[in-house]
Each structure stands twice: as structure tokens, then as C-alpha cells.
Amino acid sequence: MPKGRTLRHAGYEVVDAACGADALALTEQLRPALVVLDVRMPDMSGIEVCRSIKQRWPRHDGAADLGDLHHAQ
């Protein structure tokens, strides 16, 4: 079962982006609480998109991301 369908079934609103540029535009427009990225996208990697999101909209509320969790172990 695709991840989007699983999340929708669990009651979450899911917005799909076709590429990294679309993901960045949607993030700016919607300011979601959570962004799930594929590492492989047509125009840039999900890692590049994640870095861009973190630079453009840094969080100061103590929220951890996967990079923080990985380094904490």
C-alpha cells in the first residue's frame, strides 16, 4: 500500500509533489508540520530539499529531525 494512502487512511492530509521544486513551493505555501521526502526525485534529492527547508524555515521549538536523531545515537 503506498505511503500516502496509508497516511490518508489514518486521517492525515497528504499533499504530493512531483519534484523537489514543487515540494519546496508547497512547503512555503502550506507550512506543514511534517514533510516526508523520497531521496530520489527528478530535479534534486530529498536530502537537498530537506536541507533547503531547514535553512529557509528553521524550527526553534526543540523539534528533532532524523539527522538529529541519527547523531544522538
C-alpha positions as MATLAB code, in Angstrom:
seq = 'MPKGRTLRHAGYEVVDAACGADALALTEQLRPALVVLDVRMPDMSGIEVCRSIKQRWPRHDGAADLGDLHHAQ';
ca = [
       0.000    0.000    0.000;
       1.510    3.411   -0.951;
       2.532    5.597    1.983;
       0.170    8.433    1.029;
      -2.835    6.149    1.082;
      -1.791    4.730    4.456;
      -1.458    8.217    5.934;
      -4.764    9.365    4.437;
      -6.467    6.280    5.854;
      -5.035    7.200    9.273;
      -6.684   10.629    8.993;
      -3.779   12.762    7.803;
      -3.995   15.274    4.978;
      -1.456   14.298    2.317;
      -0.175   16.601   -0.436;
       2.005   15.093   -3.154;
       4.774   16.917   -5.024;
       6.139   15.747   -8.378;
       9.650   17.085   -7.791;
      11.858   18.867   -5.270;
      10.979   22.345   -6.560;
       7.281   21.555   -6.134;
       7.947   20.233   -2.622;
       9.676   23.495   -1.686;
       6.861   25.598   -3.148;
       4.223   23.547   -1.324;
       6.183   23.770    1.914;
       6.295   27.554    1.613;
       2.601   27.738    0.786;
       1.247   25.230    3.318;
       3.863   25.251    6.120;
       3.157   21.625    7.059;
       4.017   20.154   10.441;
       5.679   17.168    8.753;
       7.363   16.651    5.384;
       8.052   13.128    4.105;
      10.517   13.065    1.213;
      11.737   10.488   -1.248;
      15.508   10.508   -1.588;
      15.249   10.184   -5.377;
      13.391   12.967   -7.153;
      13.699   14.193  -10.739;
      15.337   17.566  -10.089;
      17.087   17.281   -6.724;
      17.458   14.729   -3.966;
      15.183   14.620   -0.962;
      18.255   15.352    1.151;
      18.798   18.599   -0.769;
      15.135   19.507   -0.307;
      15.391   18.782    3.419;
      18.480   20.991    3.758;
      16.733   23.789    1.909;
      13.652   23.518    4.117;
      15.796   23.613    7.258;
      17.655   26.701    6.005;
      14.533   28.583    4.886;
      12.282   27.704    7.800;
      14.373   26.756   10.846;
      12.448   25.430   13.825;
      13.203   26.770   17.258;
      10.697   24.708   19.205;
      13.010   21.839   20.093;
      11.677   19.553   17.345;
      14.125   16.884   16.214;
      14.640   15.694   12.688;
      16.043   12.373   11.527;
      19.539   13.842   11.239;
      19.406   14.952   14.868;
      18.141   11.554   15.970;
      20.824    9.727   13.981;
      23.623   11.786   15.559;
      22.168   11.364   19.039;
      22.595    7.578   18.969;
];
